[in-house]
């Protein structure tokens, strides 16, 4: 869900570090509904001067019915699959040399949601369509996975007041959060930064955001963790 953010400038010292750093060219930000993916995507794009690639949740005509009672689950999933496949198709490897990008989704999430939302026969059809698309999505240079408890996610969903999201059930969000946890427990396709986003406000708390940027600038290896409140486990 796109959020309008005020223009933000980092400190002069951090800006100098960014200008001298070999930044990841393609960053994907992931996590369950309400965790703050799009806000962080837009904030990083502002500071790094990157293009954004955003999910069209508000454009999906089937999503409201799905959240109201799991209606049209297959149509909901296929809309996202077809749109995401077009988006990643446009990310050519040669384009990434010149154009730097931050996205609020990872193509691999599509199957995660499909397995969660579809029945056996629907998933079989979904897989046939998925394979027929011959999707060749480039791997990000960095994946940022935002985590937060279900109670925090529900509170944020209520607070931002998007109409079709107000029908999301707590049980569904818990199941989705568990699916994300399992997925990223085994994820090793790209460097991964796991962020405890329970008490982080990247839109308004400059200290949290700049701490995260420092973390990104100093990454070395495949798996990292960021928690601005170490006592929160």
C-alpha positions as CSV (number, residue, x, y, z in Angstrom):
1,X,0.0,0.0,0.0
2,X,1.6,3.2,-1.1
3,X,2.2,5.9,1.5
4,X,3.0,9.5,0.8
5,X,6.2,10.4,2.7
6,X,7.8,13.8,3.3
7,X,11.2,14.3,1.7
8,X,13.9,13.1,4.0
9,X,17.6,13.8,4.2
10,X,20.1,11.8,6.2
11,X,22.9,13.4,8.2
12,X,25.9,14.8,6.3
13,X,28.2,12.1,7.7
14,X,25.8,9.2,6.7
15,X,25.3,10.8,3.2
16,X,29.0,10.7,2.7
17,X,29.2,7.1,3.7
18,X,26.4,6.2,1.3
19,X,28.1,8.0,-1.6
20,X,31.3,6.1,-1.0
21,X,29.7,2.7,-0.5
22,X,29.1,-0.1,-3.0
23,X,25.4,-0.3,-2.4
24,X,23.3,-3.4,-3.3
25,X,21.7,-2.6,-6.7
26,X,18.5,-4.5,-6.2
27,X,16.9,-4.6,-2.8
28,X,13.7,-6.5,-2.0
29,X,11.8,-5.9,1.2
30,X,9.4,-8.5,2.6
31,X,7.2,-9.4,5.5
32,X,3.6,-9.9,6.4
33,X,0.7,-7.5,5.8
34,X,1.0,-4.3,8.0
35,X,4.7,-4.7,8.8
36,X,5.8,-1.6,6.9
37,X,7.3,-2.9,3.7
38,X,6.1,-0.2,1.3
39,X,7.0,2.6,3.8
40,X,10.6,1.3,4.1
41,X,10.8,0.8,0.3
42,X,9.9,4.4,-0.4
43,X,12.2,5.7,2.3
44,X,15.2,3.8,1.1
45,X,14.5,4.8,-2.5
46,X,14.4,8.4,-1.4
47,X,17.8,8.3,0.3
48,X,19.6,6.0,-2.2
49,X,18.1,7.6,-5.3
50,X,16.6,4.3,-6.4
51,X,13.5,3.5,-8.5
52,X,10.7,1.6,-6.7
53,X,8.8,-1.5,-7.7
54,X,5.6,-1.7,-5.7
55,X,2.8,-4.3,-5.4
56,X,-0.6,-3.2,-6.8
57,X,-2.7,-4.4,-3.8
58,X,-5.2,-1.6,-4.2
59,X,-5.7,-2.5,-7.9
60,X,-6.6,-6.1,-7.2
61,X,-10.4,-6.2,-7.7
62,X,-10.7,-9.6,-5.9
63,X,-8.8,-8.7,-2.7
64,X,-11.8,-7.2,-0.8
65,X,-13.9,-10.3,-1.4
66,X,-11.0,-12.5,-0.3
67,X,-10.5,-10.7,3.0
68,X,-14.3,-10.7,3.6
69,X,-14.6,-14.5,3.5
70,X,-11.9,-16.2,1.4
71,X,-14.0,-15.6,-1.7
72,X,-12.3,-15.8,-5.1
73,X,-9.0,-16.9,-3.6
74,X,-7.8,-18.3,-7.0
75,X,-8.7,-15.1,-8.9
76,X,-7.0,-13.0,-6.2
77,X,-3.8,-15.1,-6.4
78,X,-3.7,-15.2,-10.2
79,X,-4.1,-11.4,-10.4
80,X,-1.0,-11.0,-8.2
81,X,0.9,-13.7,-10.1
82,X,0.3,-12.2,-13.5
83,X,1.1,-8.7,-12.3
84,X,4.3,-9.7,-10.4
85,X,5.5,-11.8,-13.4
86,X,5.2,-8.8,-15.7
87,X,7.0,-6.6,-13.2
88,X,10.0,-9.0,-12.7
89,X,10.1,-9.6,-16.5
90,X,10.9,-5.9,-16.9
91,X,13.9,-6.2,-14.6
92,X,16.5,-7.1,-17.2
93,X,19.9,-8.0,-15.9
94,X,21.5,-5.3,-18.1
95,X,19.0,-2.7,-16.8
96,X,20.2,-3.4,-13.3
97,X,23.7,-2.2,-14.3
98,X,22.4,1.3,-14.8
99,X,19.1,1.4,-12.9
100,X,19.0,0.6,-9.1
101,X,15.9,-0.7,-7.6
102,X,14.1,-1.3,-4.3
103,X,10.9,-3.5,-4.3
104,X,8.3,-4.2,-1.7
105,X,8.0,-7.8,-2.7
106,X,10.0,-10.9,-3.5
107,X,8.7,-13.0,-6.4
108,X,9.1,-16.1,-4.3
109,X,6.4,-14.9,-2.0
110,X,3.8,-15.7,-4.7
111,X,4.0,-19.4,-4.1
112,X,4.0,-18.8,-0.3
113,X,0.6,-17.1,-0.5
114,X,-0.7,-19.6,-3.1
115,X,0.1,-22.6,-0.8
116,X,-1.6,-20.8,2.1
117,X,-4.7,-19.6,0.3
118,X,-5.6,-22.2,-2.3
119,X,-7.2,-25.6,-2.0
120,X,-5.5,-28.6,-3.6
121,X,-7.2,-28.3,-7.0
122,X,-6.8,-24.6,-7.2
123,X,-3.1,-24.9,-6.3
124,X,-2.6,-27.5,-9.1
125,X,-4.1,-25.1,-11.6
126,X,-2.0,-22.2,-10.2
127,X,1.2,-24.3,-10.6
128,X,0.3,-25.1,-14.2
129,X,-0.1,-21.4,-14.9
130,X,3.0,-20.4,-13.0
131,X,5.2,-22.9,-14.9
132,X,3.7,-21.8,-18.3
133,X,4.8,-18.2,-17.6
134,X,8.4,-19.3,-17.4
135,X,9.2,-16.7,-14.9
136,X,12.9,-15.8,-14.6
137,X,13.1,-13.4,-11.8
138,X,16.6,-12.0,-11.0
139,X,17.7,-12.6,-7.4
140,X,18.0,-9.4,-5.3
141,X,21.4,-8.3,-4.0
142,X,19.8,-7.9,-0.6
143,X,16.5,-9.0,1.0
144,X,15.2,-7.2,4.1
145,X,12.7,-9.3,6.0
146,X,10.6,-7.3,8.5
147,X,9.1,-9.2,11.5
148,X,6.5,-8.1,14.0
149,X,4.0,-9.9,16.3
150,X,0.5,-10.4,15.0
151,X,-0.9,-8.0,17.6
152,X,1.4,-5.2,16.2
153,X,0.4,-6.0,12.6
154,X,-3.3,-5.9,13.5
155,X,-2.9,-2.6,15.2
156,X,-1.1,-1.1,12.3
157,X,-3.7,-2.4,9.8
158,X,-6.4,-0.8,11.9
159,X,-4.5,2.5,12.2
160,X,-3.8,3.0,8.5
161,X,-7.5,2.4,7.8
162,X,-7.4,0.8,4.3
163,X,-11.0,-0.4,3.8
164,X,-10.4,-3.8,2.3
165,X,-7.8,-4.6,4.9
166,X,-10.2,-4.1,7.8
167,X,-11.7,-7.6,7.2
168,X,-8.4,-9.4,7.7
169,X,-8.8,-12.0,10.5
170,X,-6.2,-12.4,13.3
171,X,-6.0,-16.2,12.6
172,X,-5.2,-15.6,9.0
173,X,-2.5,-13.1,9.9
174,X,-1.0,-15.5,12.4
175,X,-0.9,-18.3,9.8
176,X,0.7,-15.9,7.3
177,X,3.3,-14.8,9.8
178,X,4.2,-18.4,10.6
179,X,4.6,-19.1,6.8
180,X,7.0,-16.2,6.5
181,X,9.0,-17.4,9.4
182,X,9.4,-20.8,8.0
183,X,10.2,-19.5,4.5
184,X,13.0,-17.2,5.7
185,X,14.4,-19.8,8.1
186,X,15.5,-21.8,5.0
187,X,16.0,-18.8,2.6
188,X,19.6,-18.6,1.2
189,X,19.2,-17.3,-2.3
190,X,20.5,-13.8,-1.4
191,X,22.0,-11.9,1.5
192,X,19.2,-11.6,4.2
193,X,18.8,-8.9,6.8
194,X,16.1,-9.8,9.4
195,X,14.7,-6.8,11.2
196,X,12.7,-6.8,14.4
197,X,10.1,-4.2,13.3
198,X,7.8,-4.5,16.3
199,X,8.7,-1.0,17.7
200,X,10.2,0.6,14.6
201,X,8.7,3.6,12.8
202,X,10.7,4.1,9.7
203,X,8.5,6.8,8.4
204,X,8.9,9.1,11.5
205,X,11.8,7.9,13.6
206,X,14.9,9.1,11.9
207,X,17.2,7.4,14.4
208,X,15.7,3.9,13.7
209,X,16.0,4.5,10.0
210,X,19.5,5.7,10.0
211,X,20.6,2.8,12.2
212,X,19.1,0.5,9.6
213,X,21.0,2.3,6.8
214,X,24.3,1.9,8.8
215,X,23.5,-1.8,9.1
216,X,23.0,-2.0,5.3
217,X,26.3,-0.2,4.6
218,X,28.2,-2.6,6.9
219,X,26.7,-5.9,5.8
220,X,29.2,-8.8,5.2
221,X,28.0,-12.3,4.7
222,X,24.6,-14.0,4.0
223,X,22.5,-13.6,7.2
224,X,22.2,-10.6,9.5
225,X,19.9,-9.3,12.3
226,X,18.9,-5.8,13.2
227,X,17.1,-4.9,16.4
228,X,17.2,-1.3,17.7
229,X,15.8,-2.6,21.0
230,X,18.0,-5.6,22.0
231,X,15.9,-6.4,25.0
232,X,12.9,-7.1,22.7
233,X,13.3,-10.8,21.8
